[in-house]
């Protein structure tokens, strides 16, 4: 099961990272903007941090997007940046001829995240 999950996460990350070359959007919610500001990061820095994600940063997912109007699935990752744990929620949106990489959440984690695919 773990090998299957690793392969699934790896496939998603490959697809997501490829899509960022076509279209990347960070949803600039208040908590996302505040985290970027506090860390001194730009949207491009955020994109670069996401491009550096690995299967070991996987937290959970895929899960149905709670925003029913948008649909699709979301994936959850975590990353340590400047000594702070960052909660990252991302998704791929496919339109007729374009894949959009969207980052819904990029903010300080409210609670400690678990990483089921990390080497112990």
Backbone as ProteinMPNN parsed JSONL, in Angstrom:
{"seq_chain_A": "XXXXXXXXXXXXXXXXXXXXXXXXXXXXXXXXXXXXXXXXXXXXXXXXXXXXXXXXXXXXXXXXXXXXXXXXXXXXXXXXXXXXXXXXXXXXXXXXXXXXXXXXXXXXXXXXXXXXXXXX", "coords_chain_A": {"N_chain_A": [[0.821, -1.205, 0.0], [1.928, 1.247, 0.822], [3.89, 1.644, -1.15], [2.269, 1.974, -3.399], [0.927, 4.35, -2.671], [3.092, 6.12, -2.527], [3.833, 6.139, -5.249], [1.532, 7.258, -6.366], [1.489, 9.826, -5.187], [3.937, 10.78, -6.163], [3.391, 10.819, -8.939], [1.35, 12.764, -9.008], [2.812, 15.022, -8.106], [4.694, 15.312, -10.183], [2.979, 15.881, -12.357], [1.751, 18.228, -11.365], [3.926, 19.987, -11.026], [4.791, 20.194, -13.682], [2.584, 21.512, -14.747], [2.815, 24.012, -13.573], [4.485, 25.388, -15.229], [2.85, 26.19, -17.264], [0.661, 27.504, -16.059], [0.327, 29.087, -13.009], [-1.232, 29.749, -9.971], [-1.501, 31.468, -6.984], [-3.746, 31.572, -4.471], [-4.631, 34.47, -3.002], [-5.405, 34.625, -0.16], [-6.09, 36.038, 3.088], [-4.528, 34.777, 5.179], [-2.577, 33.486, 3.669], [-1.278, 35.654, 2.376], [-0.333, 37.001, 4.659], [1.475, 35.119, 5.732], [3.403, 34.93, 3.654], [4.328, 37.553, 3.732], [5.353, 37.735, 6.374], [7.416, 35.869, 6.206], [8.946, 37.048, 4.291], [8.654, 36.415, 1.589], [7.989, 36.154, -1.946], [5.368, 35.685, -4.427], [6.552, 34.238, -6.447], [8.644, 33.046, -5.012], [7.112, 31.386, -3.381], [6.038, 29.674, -5.329], [8.45, 28.476, -6.136], [9.13, 27.111, -3.77], [7.072, 25.242, -3.709], [7.649, 23.871, -6.06], [9.844, 22.519, -5.185], [8.854, 20.547, -3.562], [8.665, 17.216, -2.243], [7.916, 13.653, -2.187], [8.215, 13.058, 0.462], [7.288, 15.282, 1.771], [4.618, 15.049, 1.729], [1.405, 15.184, 3.176], [-1.437, 14.52, 3.284], [-4.224, 13.233, 1.3], [-5.377, 12.374, -2.042], [-8.246, 14.531, -1.64], [-11.729, 15.323, -1.987], [-12.405, 18.568, -3.215], [-13.65, 20.944, -1.032], [-14.985, 23.139, -1.916], [-17.567, 23.067, -3.745], [-18.372, 24.278, -6.125], [-16.07, 24.614, -7.573], [-14.945, 22.064, -7.666], [-13.067, 18.968, -8.244], [-9.955, 17.63, -6.896], [-7.988, 17.981, -3.918], [-4.676, 18.22, -2.604], [-2.475, 17.743, 0.15], [0.34, 19.124, 1.699], [3.357, 19.658, 3.601], [5.904, 21.859, 4.788], [9.054, 22.875, 6.01], [10.005, 26.094, 6.507], [12.296, 28.521, 7.075], [12.4, 27.678, 9.753], [9.747, 27.386, 10.444], [6.702, 25.561, 10.264], [4.972, 25.018, 7.317], [1.767, 24.872, 5.947], [0.474, 23.452, 3.114], [-1.794, 23.484, 0.53], [-2.791, 22.167, -2.454], [-3.908, 22.009, -5.905], [-4.775, 20.616, -9.108], [-6.2, 21.965, -11.982], [-7.969, 21.152, -14.789], [-8.559, 22.511, -17.907], [-10.022, 22.993, -21.161], [-7.691, 23.095, -22.861], [-5.547, 23.499, -21.194], [-3.614, 23.055, -18.252], [-3.981, 24.036, -14.981], [-2.055, 24.973, -12.267], [-2.815, 25.301, -8.989], [-2.505, 26.954, -5.913], [-4.041, 26.743, -2.99], [-3.709, 27.071, -0.258], [-1.072, 28.369, 1.632], [0.349, 28.68, 4.248], [1.217, 29.333, 7.741], [1.25, 26.377, 9.65], [-1.523, 25.359, 11.565], [-1.567, 23.358, 13.389], [0.644, 20.682, 14.3], [1.799, 18.796, 11.56], [1.442, 15.509, 10.156], [3.58, 13.219, 8.442], [3.236, 10.758, 6.487], [4.819, 9.43, 4.583], [7.441, 9.846, 5.097], [10.815, 8.897, 5.785], [11.492, 7.033, 8.625]], "CA_chain_A": [[0.0, 0.0, 0.0], [2.777, 2.438, 0.876], [4.524, 1.811, -2.465], [1.235, 2.523, -4.269], [0.695, 5.732, -2.258], [4.265, 6.89, -2.968], [3.735, 6.289, -6.702], [0.421, 8.176, -6.608], [1.953, 11.164, -4.805], [4.985, 11.149, -7.115], [2.729, 11.14, -10.207], [0.69, 14.06, -8.835], [3.826, 16.08, -8.043], [5.234, 15.485, -11.54], [1.945, 16.572, -13.141], [1.549, 19.571, -10.818], [5.102, 20.802, -11.339], [4.749, 20.465, -15.124], [1.517, 22.486, -14.993], [3.223, 25.356, -13.138], [5.116, 26.056, -16.371], [1.777, 26.768, -18.081], [-0.194, 28.399, -15.288], [0.4, 28.922, -11.556], [-1.981, 30.763, -9.238], [-1.58, 31.401, -5.533], [-4.932, 32.282, -3.997], [-4.084, 35.401, -2.019], [-6.218, 34.778, 1.04], [-5.433, 36.815, 4.143], [-3.486, 34.019, 5.881], [-1.489, 33.248, 2.712], [-0.547, 36.922, 2.24], [0.351, 37.267, 5.925], [2.625, 34.207, 5.857], [4.423, 35.381, 2.709], [4.882, 38.806, 4.235], [6.161, 37.467, 7.566], [8.622, 35.145, 5.796], [9.663, 37.836, 3.293], [8.603, 35.665, 0.338], [7.128, 36.611, -3.031], [4.589, 34.603, -5.034], [7.53, 33.417, -7.161], [9.306, 32.232, -3.979], [6.124, 30.369, -3.008], [6.048, 28.719, -6.45], [9.704, 27.731, -6.06], [9.029, 26.191, -2.626], [6.184, 24.157, -4.135], [8.388, 23.081, -7.049], [10.836, 21.715, -4.454], [8.187, 19.523, -2.752], [8.944, 15.808, -2.551], [6.921, 12.758, -1.583], [8.389, 13.09, 1.919], [6.541, 16.433, 2.271], [3.194, 14.692, 1.624], [0.655, 15.101, 4.436], [-2.619, 13.692, 3.035], [-4.943, 13.469, 0.065], [-6.281, 13.437, -2.475], [-9.591, 14.65, -1.075], [-12.596, 16.191, -2.777], [-12.366, 19.98, -2.84], [-14.883, 21.311, -0.32], [-15.652, 24.149, -2.737], [-18.284, 22.256, -4.736], [-18.451, 24.996, -7.397], [-14.803, 24.418, -8.295], [-14.774, 20.629, -7.859], [-11.716, 18.445, -8.303], [-9.372, 17.105, -5.665], [-6.892, 18.753, -3.338], [-3.596, 17.465, -1.97], [-1.94, 18.488, 1.284], [1.766, 18.942, 1.96], [3.919, 20.538, 4.616], [7.302, 22.169, 4.532], [9.686, 23.747, 6.993], [10.638, 27.256, 5.886], [12.809, 29.43, 8.114], [12.082, 27.163, 11.076], [8.295, 27.351, 10.663], [6.016, 24.57, 9.444], [4.018, 25.627, 6.387], [0.678, 24.018, 5.457], [0.318, 23.722, 1.686], [-2.909, 22.76, -0.103], [-2.691, 22.454, -3.883], [-4.744, 21.212, -6.802], [-4.66, 20.801, -10.554], [-7.471, 22.186, -12.671], [-7.83, 20.913, -16.236], [-9.547, 23.119, -18.792], [-9.976, 22.368, -22.482], [-6.351, 22.919, -23.416], [-4.546, 23.998, -20.259], [-3.651, 22.577, -16.868], [-3.676, 25.131, -14.056], [-1.563, 24.613, -10.938], [-3.381, 26.267, -8.049], [-2.16, 26.803, -4.501], [-5.14, 27.291, -2.197], [-3.192, 27.421, 1.068], [0.365, 28.41, 1.861], [0.387, 29.474, 5.481], [1.723, 28.637, 8.915], [0.386, 25.27, 10.084], [-2.218, 25.626, 12.823], [-1.162, 22.267, 14.276], [1.722, 19.893, 13.725], [1.356, 17.893, 10.499], [2.157, 14.231, 10.082], [4.118, 12.948, 7.114], [3.247, 9.294, 6.462], [5.771, 8.849, 3.637], [8.817, 10.183, 5.49], [11.624, 7.826, 6.377], [11.494, 7.187, 10.089]], "C_chain_A": [[0.862, 1.264, 0.0], [3.453, 2.7, -0.468], [3.529, 2.417, -3.455], [1.014, 4.003, -3.961], [1.855, 6.621, -2.701], [4.198, 7.158, -4.466], [2.649, 7.295, -7.073], [0.842, 9.618, -6.324], [3.003, 11.651, -5.8], [4.38, 11.568, -8.453], [2.049, 12.506, -10.121], [1.718, 15.189, -8.848], [4.433, 16.352, -9.42], [4.246, 16.281, -12.395], [1.769, 18.022, -12.687], [2.709, 20.488, -11.206], [5.161, 21.134, -12.826], [3.715, 21.545, -15.432], [1.928, 23.895, -14.574], [3.93, 26.122, -14.263], [4.083, 26.705, -17.283], [1.016, 27.836, -17.302], [-0.066, 28.088, -13.8], [-0.345, 30.074, -10.899], [-1.892, 30.467, -7.75], [-2.804, 32.209, -5.137], [-4.483, 33.171, -2.838], [-5.069, 35.69, -0.889], [-5.391, 35.501, 2.101], [-4.289, 36.042, 4.799], [-2.309, 33.696, 4.964], [-0.629, 34.508, 2.558], [0.267, 37.217, 3.488], [1.587, 36.402, 6.107], [3.745, 34.63, 4.917], [5.12, 36.631, 3.229], [5.807, 38.553, 5.423], [7.464, 36.756, 7.215], [9.466, 35.927, 4.784], [9.718, 37.148, 1.945], [7.684, 36.338, -0.675], [6.293, 35.433, -3.526], [5.533, 33.672, -5.798], [8.295, 32.52, -6.181], [8.393, 31.086, -3.545], [6.095, 29.279, -4.078], [7.305, 27.858, -6.392], [9.702, 26.732, -4.9], [8.151, 24.99, -2.993], [6.884, 23.261, -5.155], [9.422, 22.173, -6.384], [10.191, 20.638, -3.579], [8.591, 18.125, -3.207], [7.867, 14.946, -1.898], [7.047, 12.749, -0.059], [7.658, 14.274, 2.56], [5.034, 16.192, 2.259], [2.574, 14.571, 3.013], [-0.579, 14.202, 4.262], [-3.254, 14.051, 1.692], [-4.714, 12.333, -0.92], [-7.634, 13.366, -1.774], [-10.416, 15.537, -1.999], [-12.477, 17.617, -2.27], [-13.701, 20.334, -2.201], [-15.662, 22.399, -1.056], [-16.311, 23.428, -3.912], [-18.343, 22.939, -6.104], [-17.197, 24.765, -8.237], [-14.547, 22.944, -8.587], [-13.315, 20.211, -7.855], [-11.238, 17.934, -6.952], [-8.212, 17.992, -5.224], [-5.921, 17.801, -2.646], [-2.958, 18.358, -0.92], [-0.481, 18.108, 1.527], [2.179, 19.874, 3.087], [5.389, 20.729, 4.342], [7.816, 23.087, 5.624], [10.41, 24.857, 6.241], [11.022, 28.218, 7.003], [12.375, 28.993, 9.516], [10.599, 27.104, 11.408], [7.67, 26.317, 9.722], [4.929, 25.259, 8.625], [3.049, 24.562, 5.88], [0.41, 24.421, 4.01], [-0.802, 22.845, 1.121], [-2.93, 23.165, -1.572], [-3.631, 21.562, -4.687], [-4.411, 21.54, -8.241], [-6.058, 20.992, -11.121], [-7.208, 22.03, -14.17], [-8.943, 21.652, -16.972], [-9.361, 22.477, -20.162], [-8.553, 22.092, -22.961], [-5.232, 23.346, -22.464], [-4.733, 23.36, -18.885], [-3.185, 23.722, -15.978], [-3.218, 24.546, -12.73], [-2.039, 25.703, -9.982], [-2.909, 25.924, -6.648], [-3.242, 27.519, -3.704], [-4.665, 27.771, -0.827], [-1.678, 27.346, 1.084], [0.533, 29.306, 3.081], [0.924, 28.643, 6.634], [0.728, 27.562, 9.339], [-0.232, 25.621, 11.432], [-1.907, 24.556, 13.864], [-0.086, 21.464, 13.558], [1.158, 18.891, 12.713], [2.094, 16.569, 10.607], [2.5, 13.968, 8.623], [4.269, 11.434, 6.956], [4.277, 8.657, 5.536], [7.221, 9.219, 3.951], [9.506, 8.974, 6.054], [11.699, 8.074, 7.875], [12.889, 7.041, 10.655]], "O_chain_A": [[0.577, 2.225, -0.716], [3.578, 3.853, -0.882], [3.898, 3.275, -4.258], [0.922, 4.821, -4.877], [1.644, 7.732, -3.188], [4.474, 8.272, -4.91], [2.829, 8.094, -7.991], [0.582, 10.518, -7.123], [2.963, 12.803, -6.232], [4.808, 12.561, -9.04], [2.154, 13.314, -11.044], [1.523, 16.2, -9.524], [4.661, 17.507, -9.777], [4.627, 17.236, -13.073], [1.652, 18.93, -13.51], [2.502, 21.616, -11.655], [5.544, 22.245, -13.193], [3.948, 22.4, -16.286], [1.45, 24.873, -15.15], [3.969, 27.352, -14.252], [4.395, 27.659, -17.996], [0.758, 28.928, -17.809], [-0.319, 26.961, -13.375], [-0.117, 31.238, -11.23], [-2.174, 29.353, -7.309], [-2.888, 33.4, -5.436], [-4.012, 32.675, -1.815], [-5.504, 36.823, -0.686], [-4.164, 35.566, 2.022], [-3.196, 36.583, 4.961], [-1.168, 33.635, 5.422], [0.599, 34.436, 2.604], [1.422, 37.635, 3.397], [2.622, 36.876, 6.576], [4.906, 34.687, 5.321], [6.344, 36.747, 3.17], [6.913, 39.09, 5.477], [8.495, 37.001, 7.841], [10.578, 35.514, 4.457], [10.709, 37.272, 1.226], [6.72, 37.009, -0.305], [6.496, 34.302, -3.084], [5.339, 32.456, -5.798], [8.564, 31.359, -6.489], [8.846, 29.956, -3.363], [6.125, 28.091, -3.757], [7.233, 26.643, -6.579], [10.22, 25.624, -5.04], [8.458, 23.856, -2.626], [6.735, 22.039, -5.121], [9.826, 21.165, -6.965], [10.906, 19.886, -2.915], [8.826, 17.882, -4.39], [7.019, 15.441, -1.155], [6.072, 12.459, 0.636], [7.431, 14.271, 3.769], [4.263, 17.032, 2.724], [3.138, 13.942, 3.908], [-0.749, 13.235, 5.004], [-2.879, 15.028, 1.044], [-3.93, 11.424, -0.646], [-8.097, 12.297, -1.373], [-9.877, 16.391, -2.704], [-12.45, 17.86, -1.063], [-14.759, 20.055, -2.764], [-16.864, 22.56, -0.839], [-15.683, 23.209, -4.947], [-18.362, 22.262, -7.132], [-17.263, 24.726, -9.465], [-13.996, 22.605, -9.634], [-12.434, 20.998, -7.508], [-12.009, 17.823, -5.998], [-7.556, 18.652, -6.031], [-6.299, 16.729, -2.172], [-2.904, 19.578, -1.078], [-0.123, 16.93, 1.557], [1.429, 20.771, 3.473], [6.041, 19.875, 3.742], [7.1, 23.968, 6.102], [11.311, 24.598, 5.443], [10.175, 28.668, 7.774], [12.027, 29.823, 10.356], [10.234, 26.8, 12.543], [8.046, 26.206, 8.555], [4.086, 25.98, 9.159], [3.462, 23.489, 5.44], [0.152, 25.588, 3.719], [-0.758, 21.619, 1.225], [-3.068, 24.343, -1.902], [-4.084, 20.516, -4.221], [-3.847, 22.59, -8.552], [-6.985, 20.26, -10.772], [-6.339, 22.692, -14.735], [-10.124, 21.445, -16.695], [-8.61, 21.511, -20.295], [-8.247, 20.989, -23.413], [-4.093, 23.534, -22.892], [-5.856, 23.154, -18.423], [-2.123, 24.302, -16.2], [-3.911, 23.719, -12.137], [-1.708, 26.877, -10.147], [-2.909, 24.761, -6.243], [-3.345, 28.745, -3.738], [-5.169, 28.765, -0.303], [-1.082, 26.379, 0.609], [0.815, 30.5, 2.976], [1.07, 27.425, 6.532], [-0.479, 27.799, 9.383], [0.451, 26.117, 12.329], [-1.973, 24.809, 15.067], [0.066, 21.565, 12.34], [0.16, 18.223, 12.983], [3.226, 16.512, 11.087], [1.817, 14.422, 7.705], [5.328, 10.887, 7.263], [4.585, 7.473, 5.679], [8.121, 8.937, 3.161], [8.892, 8.132, 6.709], [11.941, 9.195, 8.323], [13.077, 7.141, 11.867]]}, "name": "protein", "num_of_chains": 1, "seq": "XXXXXXXXXXXXXXXXXXXXXXXXXXXXXXXXXXXXXXXXXXXXXXXXXXXXXXXXXXXXXXXXXXXXXXXXXXXXXXXXXXXXXXXXXXXXXXXXXXXXXXXXXXXXXXXXXXXXXXXX"}
